Amino acid sequence: MREVRPQVTHAASGRRDREGAPQCKLEPDSRLTFDDLLSAAHGGREARDTVAKNASTDGLTYSAFTGWTDRPTDFAPALEGEVRCDVAVVGGGLVGMAAALRLAERGVDVVLLEAGYCGWGASSRNAGYLSNALAGDPQLLRLLYRSRLRDLVRYGESAAKFTEGLIGRLAIDCEYDPTGNVIAAVSTGQLRHLRKNMQILRDAGADVEFVDGRDFGLPGTFLGGIFERGGGLLNPGKLAFGLRAALLASSAKVFERTAVQAVEPDSTSVVLSVPGGRVHAERVVLATNAHSRDLEIAPSGITPVWTSLVETEPVDPDRLAAIGWTSRTGIITPHTILENYRRTARGTIMFGTRRLQAAPPALGAHEPDRAVVADLVQGFHERFPSLGYVAPRRAWGGWVAMTSFLPVAGEAAKNVFYAVSCNGHGLSQSPYVGTLLADRLAGDEIHDDLRAIWRPRPPYMPSLALGATALKAGWVVDRVSDRLGRRR
């Protein structure tokens, strides 16, 4: 089967967010439609029709922005003219903001350049899990990185502790609840797999334990799994914009709505070209994540994928307690493409991922695909059959940067450094990596945790599992696995 080439189209139907952004759909190849996949996974078109009927998305608002918080109104100015600095940071996500803030705190003359506004991208759009975990199945990580696994586990746990401390130090009100997180099985096969994973993680020094789903306060669908004691849940929009406020109050020079068009090292500095001028920096940090391919100098091998989230109407806690859902811990499933379910501080339920989409040639903000949202809603009702109907209220999504499971940092060219691609685990890891890289540029020896993810040039190969066809196949494997699990 040839690879699916996603295309960007605009749809006039469906509700829009308040700025009227049109839907930008990622259309699959006609040879393999969403209906075909749904039919195969759910046992035929008759069953598929029942699925579609039950997965109502009537009244749901599709947003091209995050659903966690409002957009900022205090934009920093765009750059006009020539500027010189010690370090220029490209990208205003969690990595870039943390790096610029740390450099400013250490007295470095730092400039941050952001094409939109700081916190616009995945930093404010994710599901809000502050997690110790690395991306990728532990059995596969042990196979690929056996000699580094203990260092990587230490790095993941250190990242969560650092970001937790950063929230406290900056007094960011982001609804942080240190609940930990649980990777929970929905079948006996997944349960056996997780027991093997837990032993691998324990052998590598991870602070985890195996829990029974009912005793832990999970709904009956979730049989049990691996409980990560560290980390918890928060509002990522409030975290991102709280970090932005701290950065704007620092000595760093921040320029928003300033897209970097080129980064070119010369004999004495690195020149960054923007529409209104240029920046001359001694060194540069690329914190461009999923948008790295917009710059020729950025490391290759980064694959952007789109992930979608849905939030429900508020649900009475008594309804949740009636189905055994008394824990406030975030739930993640160990599918090929994970599913996540969590309660929020505003009394709603948030769920997402499950089905990823490959990127078109040009990235940008867009509303989630209607078919993907319908599948997410259906998955929610499958996981919580005793809860009864809960109306979905809004959906949004964002671009996630993926490599082969691990985040990467290194030197792309002389005096041009990068830290990108936490593979969907950037909420805890990004502020930590940005800070460690800033300390390195400020003159410190490289930290052991930064060394654990440091890559020589060329940095890494792109993942072969993130093309449109492979992502679609992963979704099918998960649905068939669910179906077989229900039969046992």
N, C-alpha and C positions, 0 to 999 in steps of 0.2 A: 504493500500500500504506500503510495507516495505521501510525502509530508504535506500536511494541511497548511495552506498559506492564509493567515488571517487577513481580513480586509476590514477597513473602517467604513461604516455606513452610518447615516443619521436617520433616526426614526422620529416621526412627529407625534406618535402616540405615547401615552403614559404621562404621569405627573412629573413636573420638573422641580428642581430645587429653586431657591428664591432668586438666583441670578439667571434662571432660564437656560442653563447649559443643556444642549441637546445630548441625547443618548449617543454614545459611540460604541457600537456593537462590534464584538470580535466574531465574525461569521465563520462557521466551519465550512470545510469543503463539502459540496453537495453529495459527494460519494459516501460520506459518513455523517449523517445528520444527528442532532441531539435526540430526535424521536427514535431513531434506530437504536441508539445506545440505551436509552431509557427502556425501550421495549425489550431489548436483550437482557438487561439487568433485572427487570421486574417480571419477566416471564410471559411476554407476549403483549400485543397491542391492546387487548381487552383490559389486562391488568394495568397497562400504561395509562389508559383512559381513566381508570378509577383513581390512579395516582394523581393525575392532573386535576381531576375534579376536587379531590380532597386538599390539594396543595394550593388553596386560594391565596392570591396576593392582592385581592380587591382592597382598595384604599391605601395601599402601600406607596410611600413617597420614595422616589429614586433620586439620590443626591450625587452631584459631582464633587462634593466636598465631604469632609468627615461628618459623622453624626454625633460626635462626642461634644463639640463645643462650637461657638460662633467664630467667624473669621476675625482677625485683629483689624483694628482701624488706625493704629498708630504706626503707619509704615515708615521705615527708614528711607532716606532719600536714595535715588538712583545715582550712580557715579557719573560725574561729568568732569572731564579733564584728566590730568596726570597725577598719580599718587605713587609715593614710594613707601616701602615698609620692610620690616624684617621678614615677616611671614604673611603670605596670603592664603586664605582658606577658601576653597571653592565648594559651595554647597552649605545650605543652612538647615540640614537635618540634625538629628541628635549627635552624630559624630562631629560634624562641622561646628555646631554651637558649643559642644563640650570642649573641643580643641581650642577654639578661639577664646572661650572664657578662661581656660586654664593658662593659655599664653598671656592673656591680659593680666591675670592675677600674678604672674611671674615677671611682669614688667617688660614683656616683649611687645614691640610695636607691631600689632596684628590688624589685618584687614580681612573682613569676611564678605564674600560676594555671593548673592543668592538670586537666582533667576525670577523667583516668585516672591514669597516672603518666608521667613524662617519658620520651620515647622509645617510647611504646606503639604509635604509628601507623606510617605509611610509613617513618619514619626508621630503624626496625629491621627492616623487612619486605622491603626492596627487594633487588635482585640484586647489589648491591655493586660497581657500576661507578663509579669516580671518573673522570669524563670531561670533556673540554674542550667537548664538542659542545652545541649548542642543539637543542631539539626542532624537528622540522620539516625537510623536505627543503630543501637549500640553494637549489635553483632556485626553489622557492616563496618562501623567505625573501627572496631577491633581488628577486622580483617585488613582495612586500608591503613590504619594509623596505630598499629599495636605499640610501637616504641614510644609514641607520643600521647597515648590515651590518658595516662595519669596526669600529664601536664595540661591536657585539654580539659579534663574534668575540673581540675583546680582553677583553670582560667574561667570556666563557666560559673562556678560558684563564687569566685572573687568578683566577677562582673555584677552578679545580682546583689551582693553585699555592698559594692561600691555605689551602685545606682540608688539603692535603698538609703545609703548614707547621704548621697547628694541631695535627695529629696528633703531630708531633714536639715541639712546644712543650709540650703537655700530657702527653706520654709515654703516649699511649693505645695499648695493645697490641691492634690490630684486624687483625692479619695483613696489613698493607698491603704490596702487591707492586707497585712502579712499572713495570708492564709496558707501559703504554699500552693502547690499545684499537683494534680493527680493525673497520671496517664492511665486511663481506665479501659478495660476490655469490654467488648459487647458480645463476645463469643468465647466458648471454652478454648478454642484454638488460639485466640489472641491472649487469653489468660496464660496458657502454657508458654507462649512466646515471651510474655512480659516477665515471667519468672526467670527465664534464662537471661533476659536483659538486666534484671535487677542484680543478678550475681555478677555479671560483667561490670556493672557500675560500682557495686560495692568493692570489688577487687581493685578498681581504679581509684577508690577513695571517696566515692560520692556519698552524700548524706541522704540516703533513701531508705524506705521500708516498704514492705508489701502489705497492703490493706485489703480487707474484705469490703465490698461495696456497700452492703447493708449496714454493717457496723460503722462504717465511715460516714454514713449519711448521704449516700448517693441513690438516685432513683433505681428501680429494679432492673432496668435495662443494662446498667453498668455493674458488672460482676465483681470488680475489684481491680487492683493494679498497683502501680508504683507511685508512692507518695513522695514528692520532693519537699522537704521541710522548709527550705529557703524560698524566698520570693513571695509572690502573692499577686493580687489584682489591683488595678488602678485605672484612672481615666487618662489615656495617653494624650488626648487633646490638651488637657490641663497641664500635664507634665511638659509637653513640647512648648506650649506658650508660656509656662512658668519659667522654663530655661531660657526662652527668648527674652523675657522681661529682664532676667538677670544679666544676660549678655548685653542688651541695650543700655543697661545702667552701668556697665563696666567701661574701661578705657578702650576697648576694641572699637575700631571703626567699621560699622556695619552698613552695607549698601544692598538694599533690596530692589527687586525689579531690575536687576543688573545681570543679564545673562553673559557668561563668559564664552566667547567665540573661539578663542585659541589660547594655548599655553605654550610658549616657545622659550626654551633656555637659550641664553646667549653667553658671551664670554664672562660677563660680570654679574648677571642677574637672570631672573626669569621674568619674561614679559607676558602679561595677561591682557588680551584685547577684549574690550566690551564695547557696546554700541556708542557709549558716550565718551570713551577715552581709553586709557591704558593704566595698568598697575605694574610697577617695577618692584619685584620682591627678591630678597636673597634666597628664600625657599618657599615652596608651595605645598599645601596639603590638598589633595583631591578627596573630597568627601561627597562624591556625586552619586554613589550607590546605583540604583537602577538606571539612572540617566548618564552613566559613565560613557556609554558609547557615543554620546554627543560630542565628546572631545577625542581627537585623534591620539593624543598622548596618554590617555587613560588606559589602564590595563585591560587587555582583551579577556575573553572567557567568562564575562559576566552575562547572565541570562535574566532579563526582566520577565516576571510573570505577574499576572493580575489575580488578586485574591479579593473575594467579596464577603461582606458581613451583613447580617440582618439583625435588627432589634425589634422586639415585640412590644405590645402594649404592657403597662404595668400588670403584674400578676400578684394576687394576694398571697402572702407567705403561708397562710393556712392551706391553700391549694397545693403549694409545693411540699409542705410537711405531710400532706395526705398521701403523696406518692413516695414518701421516704426521702425527699430532697431537703435535708436539714443542713448539710454542709455548705459553706460559702466558698469552698475551694474551687478553683478553676478546673474544668474537666477537659482533657485532651484524649482523643482516641489514637490507637497505634495503627491506623490504616496506612496504606501506601501514600495517600494524600489525606493527612489528618483532618479530623473534625474537632471543633472546639465549641464548648457550651459553658456559659458563665452567667452568674447573677450580677447585676449592677447596683450601684448605690442608689439609683433612682427607681429601683423596684422592677426593672424590666429584665428580660433574658436576652443575651447576646449570643449569636452563633454564627459560624462561618467556616471558611476555607473549603474543604470537601471536593471542590472542583476548581482547578487552576486553569488559566487561559494564557496562551502564548502571546507575545507582544507583536503589534504591528510595527512597521518601520519607524513611525514617529510616535513617541509616547506623549501623553497629555492627560488632563483630567477628563473623566467621562463617567457617565452613570453605569451601574452594573448591568450586565446582560440579563434580560427578563427570564430567559430559560434557565440560567444559572441560579437566579434567585428562587425560581419555582422549585428547583431541585433542592436548594438549601432548606426551604420551608418544608418540603416533603420529608427530607431527612430528619428535621426537627420533630415532626409528628411521629415518625418511625421510632425515634429514640425515647419519646415521652408519650406512649400511647394512652396511659392512664390519666394524663393531665387534662384531656379534653381540648377543645379548640382554643387556641391562643392566637389572637390576630397579630400578624406582622405589621409593623408601623413604618419602618424606613430601612433603606438599604444603601450601602455605599461600598467603596473599595479603594484599592491603591496598588501601586507597583512595588513588588518585592524583588530584590536582587538576589540571584541564586548562583552558587558555584557547586562544587562537589562537596557539599555539606558543611564546610568550614568557612568562617570569616577569613578575610585575607588583608594583610597590610604589608607594605614594602616600599621600594623605591622604583618608580616607573621610568625615571630618567634622572640625570644629574640634578640634585636639589629639588626634585619633584617627588613627593611622597604620597602615598594613598592609604586609605583604610575604608574598606567597603564590604558589602555583601555578608550580612549576618544570617542570611538564609531563613528569614522569618523569625529570628530570635533577637532582633536588634534592640528591643525595648530595654533590656538589661545590658547587653553587650556594647551597644554603640556609644553611650556616654563614657564607658570605661576605656574602650579602645581609643576614642578621641583624646581622652585625658592622658593615657599612656604615651600616645604619639606626640602630644604637645610637650610632655616632660622630656622626651627624647630630643626634640628639636630645641628645647631650652637648655640642653647641655648635659642631661642625666645619662647614665649608662642605660642601655636598653633593659627594660623590665622583663623578668622571666615570662610573665604572662603575654607580653607583646611578642617576645621571641617565639612563643608557642605557635603563633599564627603568622609569623613573618615569612615571606616568600621571596626567594631570589628571582631575578628576571631570567627567562619569561616566567611569570608568576604561577600559572596553572592552566590546565586545559578546561575548556567549557564542558559543562555536564551534558552528556548525551541523552539524559532522561527528561529533558525539559523542552523538547520540540512539541509542536501542537499535537502530533499523532501520539507521541509517548504520554503526554499529559492526559489525553483522552483515554488511552489504554489503561492508565493507572486508575482512572475513575471507574471504568468498566470492571477491572479486577476487584476493586473494593465493593462494588455493588453485587457482583456475583458471589464474592466471599460472604457478604451479609446474608444473601439469600440462602447459601448453603449452611451458614451458621444457624439460621432460624429453623432449618429442617432437623437439626440434631437435637 
